[in-house]
């Protein structure tokens, strides 16, 4: 029972942890520093929390769907618009901040730009500091400026450290030529997937056991589809 609450071992090496940590620290510092020079330190520091949380995703799990460029830009845009609308209509209270976060989650799921820090950003914008409140709708400018600066840092740092970013939806592993195909396909296990994830030396937000279940489910659907195609062909 207790084993369910214990986290699984991370399949990456300390070198990757250090790479992600340095990138996260530099990316957050540079984006907040740039924002402070344009909009003032008070406004920039108010965005420090959401930007720091986004940096963890962009530098540590850059292969995930939650860390892609549209995820951060789209989610920050949605969070900003929703938060400012809710603050204007309902005022700046804890309840309205939570409502803004909830609406933001629905919107970013619908627009396929799910990015967890957007929920915190929406709350921060509703319960903003006086310097940010005084900007009114111009508060969108530092929000999008900070998100864009952080994204540029992630693009530069990740690719400079040999971590391809962003990940294209159509990317697939290269086919190794000259490798003999076994007579029968071996069953892929969670242990095999764990070794494969370790070889890739990147953070992936999925457990090997969950990935194993997904692969086996996909194989079952593929077999049923193949059988259906054969039966349809015979019937024709």
Buried (B, 14 or more C-beta within 10 A) or exposed (E): EEEEEEEEEEBBEEEBEEBBEEBBEBBBBBBBEBBBEEBBEEBBBBBBBBBBBBBBBBBBBBBBBBBBBEBBBBBBBBBBBBBBBBBEEBEBEEEBBBBBBBBBBEBBEEBEBBBBBBBBBBBBBBBBEEBBBEBEEEBBBBBBBBBBBBBBBBBBBBEEBEBEBBBEEEEEEEEEEEEEEEEEEEEBBBEBBBEBBBEEBBBBEEBBBEBBEEBEEEEEEEEEEEEEEEEEEEEE
